[in-house]
Amino acid sequence: MAEKAGREPEISVVVPLYNEEENIEELYRRLKEVLNMVGRTYELIFVDDGSCDKTPQLLRQIFDKDQNVKVVRLRRNFGQTAALQAGFDSASGQIIISMDGDLQHDPADIPAFLAKLEEGFDIVSGWRKRRVDNLFLRRFPSWVANRIMRWLSGVPIHDFGTTFKAYRRDVVKGIQLYGELHRFIPALISRTGFKIVEIPIQNIVRQRGQSKYGLSRVRRVLFDLMTVKFIISFIDRPLQFFGLIGLIFGSLGGLIGLIIALGFYFFDWSIRNNIGNLILASLLIILGVQFVMTGLVAEIVSRIYFTTHRVKIYSVEKISSHDEDETPR
């Protein structure tokens, strides 16, 4: 069902694109076919993440002929997470579906996502149950990362990494993404109590174009794993994290100092012979105080973050929408 200009759509499909000139037209055709079959109002939001091929021109052609299409062009290549955040910020549907633009996600799976949302779930995450990617470059690193993330977050899903997910609008409108955090949205929102479910999706080998994924992302993903764990467990109480470390260091330093003092007064220990232990005790106490102070500063920063929560991680050149004039941002 086509959406009339000016009306809020039921479904927003967000697709980040970077140099996908060989796939965009076929993806658009398949999306239209599936969404028209679903029979609900919709919008297609294509986010051009600073492409340097013909992607911008092709998107312009699609935009000119389709009232249901919105194009967000970023000023440069900010990365997939920022592109998704830009799409989420521009989406107005009650249901927001995100997917890759390389045709490795099949639009034919969209009805299955919608069916699960109808059952009352807030997030439906795709699960590439039978992966066809390269074993060493994609599948094994992904398997390790998913196992770690499942252990750290306590969210019982198998595939955090796929972009193919469906959300109720209030889920994504309440988060701010950066780094590579788009793959960990289920973990990030698990602390809020939203209901999450996973469904199998097709994993299709890329037919055209060049993959943007590789081992270079492993380092960033590992650091983001630590970030996600901190956000899940300590973002609203960082002093509990840093303070505990400080308490451990400070207690060890104090204990060593106390033992040396008791030895000096009661067992005639020589201070000169224990100078190394005294330095260690002093260092541990100083580290303990520093960690506690870091925790206090983090508490203040955390309060500011929750109060403002308005930082953007991208810069939009312009937004093309049939609901309003095209204006630079």
C-alpha positions as CSV (number, residue, x, y, z in Angstrom):
1,M,0.0,0.0,0.0
2,A,1.6,3.3,-1.1
3,E,1.9,6.0,1.5
4,K,0.3,9.4,0.7
5,A,2.6,12.3,1.2
6,G,2.2,14.0,4.6
7,R,0.9,10.9,6.4
8,E,2.9,9.0,9.0
9,P,3.8,5.6,7.6
10,E,3.4,2.3,9.5
11,I,6.7,0.9,8.5
12,S,10.1,2.6,7.9
13,V,12.8,0.6,6.2
14,V,16.3,2.1,6.9
15,V,19.1,1.0,4.5
16,P,22.6,2.4,4.9
17,L,24.5,2.5,1.6
18,Y,28.2,3.0,0.7
19,N,29.2,2.5,-2.9
20,E,26.4,0.1,-3.8
21,E,25.7,1.3,-7.3
22,E,25.4,-2.3,-8.5
23,N,22.8,-3.3,-6.0
24,I,20.6,-0.3,-5.2
25,E,18.1,-0.7,-8.1
26,E,17.5,-4.4,-7.5
27,L,17.2,-3.9,-3.8
28,Y,14.7,-1.1,-4.3
29,R,12.6,-3.3,-6.7
30,R,12.5,-6.2,-4.2
31,L,11.6,-3.9,-1.3
32,K,8.8,-2.4,-3.2
33,E,7.5,-5.8,-4.2
34,V,7.5,-7.1,-0.7
35,L,6.1,-4.0,1.0
36,N,3.3,-3.6,-1.5
37,M,2.4,-7.2,-0.8
38,V,2.3,-6.6,2.9
39,G,-0.3,-3.9,2.4
40,R,0.7,-1.4,5.0
41,T,1.9,2.2,4.5
42,Y,5.6,2.5,4.4
43,E,8.6,4.7,3.7
44,L,12.0,3.6,2.3
45,I,14.9,5.6,3.9
46,F,18.2,5.2,2.0
47,V,21.2,6.7,3.8
48,D,24.0,7.4,1.5
49,D,27.1,7.2,3.7
50,G,29.3,9.4,1.5
51,S,29.4,7.1,-1.5
52,C,31.9,8.1,-4.3
53,D,30.4,6.0,-7.1
54,K,27.0,6.4,-8.8
55,T,25.0,5.6,-5.7
56,P,23.9,9.2,-5.2
57,Q,22.7,9.7,-8.7
58,L,20.8,6.4,-8.7
59,L,19.1,7.3,-5.4
60,R,18.1,10.7,-6.8
61,Q,16.4,8.9,-9.7
62,I,14.6,6.6,-7.3
63,F,13.6,9.5,-5.1
64,D,12.2,11.5,-8.1
65,K,9.8,8.8,-9.1
66,D,8.6,7.4,-5.7
67,Q,6.8,9.4,-3.1
68,N,7.6,6.7,-0.5
69,V,11.3,7.2,-0.7
70,K,13.4,9.5,1.5
71,V,17.2,9.9,0.9
72,V,19.6,11.1,3.6
73,R,23.1,11.9,2.2
74,L,25.9,12.3,4.7
75,R,28.7,14.7,4.0
76,R,31.4,12.0,4.1
77,N,31.7,8.3,5.0
78,F,31.0,8.2,8.7
79,G,30.5,4.4,8.9
80,Q,27.5,2.0,9.2
81,T,26.6,2.8,12.7
82,A,26.4,6.6,12.1
83,A,24.4,5.9,8.9
84,L,21.9,3.8,10.7
85,Q,21.6,6.5,13.4
86,A,20.9,9.0,10.7
87,G,18.2,6.8,9.2
88,F,16.6,6.1,12.7
89,D,16.5,9.8,13.4
90,S,14.8,10.4,10.0
91,A,12.3,7.5,10.4
92,S,8.7,8.3,11.3
93,G,7.1,4.8,11.1
94,Q,5.7,2.9,14.0
95,I,7.9,0.0,13.0
96,I,11.5,0.5,11.9
97,I,13.4,-2.2,10.0
98,S,17.1,-1.9,9.3
99,M,19.0,-4.0,6.7
100,D,22.1,-3.9,4.6
101,G,22.1,-2.6,1.1
102,D,24.3,-5.3,-0.5
103,L,21.4,-7.8,-1.2
104,Q,22.8,-10.2,1.4
105,H,19.6,-9.6,3.3
106,D,16.5,-10.8,1.5
107,P,13.5,-8.4,1.7
108,A,11.3,-11.5,1.5
109,D,12.1,-12.0,5.2
110,I,10.4,-8.8,6.2
111,P,6.9,-10.3,6.7
112,A,8.4,-12.8,9.2
113,F,9.8,-9.8,11.2
114,L,6.4,-8.1,11.2
115,A,4.6,-11.2,12.3
116,K,6.8,-11.5,15.4
117,L,6.2,-7.9,16.3
118,E,2.5,-8.6,16.1
119,E,3.0,-11.2,18.8
120,G,4.1,-8.5,21.2
121,F,7.9,-8.4,20.9
122,D,9.7,-5.0,20.8
123,I,12.8,-6.2,18.8
124,V,13.0,-8.9,16.3
125,S,16.7,-9.8,15.4
126,G,17.7,-11.8,12.4
127,W,19.8,-14.9,12.9
128,R,22.0,-16.1,10.0
129,K,21.6,-19.7,11.1
130,R,23.3,-21.1,8.1
131,R,26.1,-18.7,7.2
132,V,27.7,-18.8,3.8
133,D,30.5,-16.2,4.5
134,N,34.2,-16.8,4.5
135,L,35.0,-19.1,7.4
136,F,38.2,-17.3,8.7
137,L,37.4,-13.7,7.8
138,R,33.7,-13.6,8.8
139,R,32.2,-16.7,10.4
140,F,34.8,-17.5,13.0
141,P,35.4,-14.0,14.3
142,S,31.6,-13.5,14.4
143,W,31.1,-16.7,16.3
144,V,33.6,-15.7,18.9
145,A,32.2,-12.2,19.3
146,N,28.6,-13.5,19.5
147,R,29.6,-16.0,22.3
148,I,31.3,-13.2,24.3
149,M,28.4,-10.8,23.8
150,R,25.9,-13.4,24.9
151,W,27.9,-14.1,28.0
152,L,28.5,-10.4,28.8
153,S,25.0,-9.2,28.2
154,G,22.9,-12.2,29.2
155,V,20.8,-11.7,26.0
156,P,20.1,-15.2,24.6
157,I,20.5,-14.5,20.9
158,H,22.9,-16.1,18.5
159,D,23.7,-13.3,16.0
160,F,24.3,-9.8,17.4
161,G,26.2,-8.8,14.2
162,T,23.5,-8.7,11.6
163,T,21.9,-5.4,10.7
164,F,18.7,-7.0,9.7
165,K,16.4,-6.2,12.6
166,A,12.9,-4.8,13.3
167,Y,12.1,-2.4,16.1
168,R,9.2,-0.6,17.5
169,R,9.8,3.1,17.2
170,D,10.1,3.9,20.9
171,V,13.0,1.4,21.1
172,V,15.4,3.1,18.6
173,K,14.3,6.6,19.3
174,G,15.7,6.2,22.8
175,I,19.2,5.2,21.9
176,Q,22.3,7.0,20.6
177,L,24.8,5.0,18.6
178,Y,28.5,5.4,17.9
179,G,31.5,3.3,17.1
180,E,30.3,-0.2,16.0
181,L,27.4,-0.3,18.5
182,H,24.7,-0.8,15.9
183,R,25.4,-4.6,16.1
184,F,24.8,-4.6,19.9
185,I,21.4,-2.7,20.0
186,P,19.7,-5.8,21.6
187,A,22.3,-5.8,24.3
188,L,22.2,-2.1,24.8
189,I,18.4,-2.0,25.3
190,S,18.2,-5.2,27.3
191,R,18.6,-3.2,30.5
192,T,15.3,-1.3,29.7
193,G,13.1,-4.4,29.7
194,F,12.1,-4.5,26.1
195,K,11.2,-8.0,24.8
196,I,13.6,-9.4,22.2
197,V,13.2,-12.4,19.9
198,E,15.3,-13.9,17.2
199,I,14.2,-15.4,13.9
200,P,16.3,-17.3,11.2
201,I,17.0,-15.3,8.1
202,Q,18.6,-16.1,4.8
203,N,22.3,-15.5,4.4
204,I,23.1,-14.8,0.8
205,V,26.5,-14.6,-0.8
206,R,27.2,-11.1,-2.2
207,Q,26.7,-11.3,-5.9
208,R,27.8,-7.8,-7.0
209,G,30.1,-5.1,-5.5
210,Q,32.8,-5.3,-2.9
211,S,32.4,-6.2,0.7
212,K,33.2,-3.5,3.3
213,Y,33.8,-6.1,6.1
214,G,37.1,-7.7,7.1
215,L,39.4,-8.5,9.9
216,S,40.2,-4.8,10.3
217,R,36.9,-4.5,12.3
218,V,37.9,-7.1,14.9
219,R,39.8,-4.6,17.0
220,R,37.0,-2.1,17.0
221,V,34.4,-4.7,17.8
222,L,36.5,-6.0,20.7
223,F,36.7,-2.6,22.2
224,D,33.0,-2.0,21.6
225,L,32.3,-5.3,23.5
226,M,33.9,-3.8,26.6
227,T,32.0,-0.6,26.0
228,V,28.7,-2.4,25.8
229,K,29.4,-4.3,28.9
230,F,30.2,-1.1,30.8
231,I,27.0,0.6,29.4
232,I,24.8,-2.4,30.3
233,S,26.1,-2.7,33.8
234,F,27.6,0.6,34.9
235,I,26.6,3.5,32.7
236,D,24.2,4.8,35.4
237,R,26.5,4.0,38.3
238,P,30.2,4.1,37.2
239,L,31.4,4.7,40.7
240,Q,30.4,1.1,41.5
241,F,32.9,-0.1,38.8
242,F,35.8,2.3,39.4
243,G,35.2,2.5,43.1
244,L,35.5,-1.3,43.5
245,I,38.8,-1.4,41.6
246,G,40.0,1.5,43.8
247,L,38.9,-0.2,46.9
248,I,40.8,-3.4,46.0
249,F,44.0,-1.5,45.2
250,G,43.7,0.8,48.3
251,S,43.0,-2.2,50.6
252,L,46.0,-4.1,49.3
253,G,48.2,-1.1,49.7
254,G,46.9,-0.5,53.2
255,L,47.2,-4.1,54.2
256,I,50.9,-4.2,53.0
257,G,51.6,-1.0,54.9
258,L,49.9,-2.4,58.0
259,I,52.0,-5.6,57.9
260,I,55.2,-3.5,57.6
261,A,54.1,-1.3,60.5
262,L,53.3,-4.3,62.7
263,G,56.7,-5.9,61.8
264,F,58.5,-2.7,62.6
265,Y,56.9,-2.2,66.0
266,F,56.7,-5.8,67.2
267,F,59.3,-7.8,65.3
268,D,62.1,-5.3,64.8
269,W,61.8,-5.3,61.0
270,S,64.1,-2.9,59.2
271,I,62.5,-0.2,57.2
272,R,65.5,-0.2,54.9
273,N,65.0,-3.9,54.1
274,N,61.3,-3.2,53.3
275,I,61.6,0.0,51.3
276,G,60.4,-1.8,48.1
277,N,57.3,-3.0,49.9
278,L,56.6,0.4,51.2
279,I,56.8,1.9,47.7
280,L,54.4,-0.8,46.5
281,A,52.0,-0.1,49.3
282,S,52.1,3.7,48.5
283,L,51.6,3.0,44.8
284,L,48.6,0.8,45.4
285,I,47.0,3.4,47.8
286,I,47.6,6.2,45.2
287,L,46.1,4.0,42.5
288,G,43.1,3.2,44.7
289,V,42.5,6.9,45.3
290,Q,42.8,7.7,41.6
291,F,40.3,5.0,40.6
292,V,37.8,6.3,43.2
293,M,38.3,9.9,41.9
294,T,37.8,8.6,38.3
295,G,34.6,7.0,39.4
296,L,33.4,10.3,40.9
297,V,34.2,12.1,37.7
298,A,32.5,9.4,35.7
299,E,29.4,9.8,37.9
300,I,29.2,13.5,37.0
301,V,29.8,12.8,33.3
302,S,27.1,10.1,33.5
303,R,24.6,12.5,35.0
304,I,25.4,15.1,32.2
305,Y,24.9,12.4,29.6
306,F,21.5,11.3,30.9
307,T,20.5,15.0,31.2
308,T,21.5,16.2,27.8
309,H,21.6,13.1,25.5
310,R,21.6,15.2,22.4
311,V,25.0,14.5,20.9
312,K,25.0,13.6,17.2
313,I,27.6,11.3,15.6
314,Y,27.1,12.4,12.0
315,S,26.7,15.6,9.9
316,V,23.9,15.6,7.3
317,E,24.4,17.5,4.1
318,K,20.8,17.4,3.1
319,I,17.6,15.3,3.5
320,S,15.5,14.7,0.5
321,S,11.9,14.2,1.5
322,H,8.5,14.6,-0.2
323,D,7.1,15.9,3.0
324,E,9.3,19.0,3.1
325,D,11.6,21.1,1.0
326,E,15.2,19.9,0.5
327,T,17.2,22.1,2.9
328,P,20.9,21.9,3.9
329,R,21.5,20.7,7.4
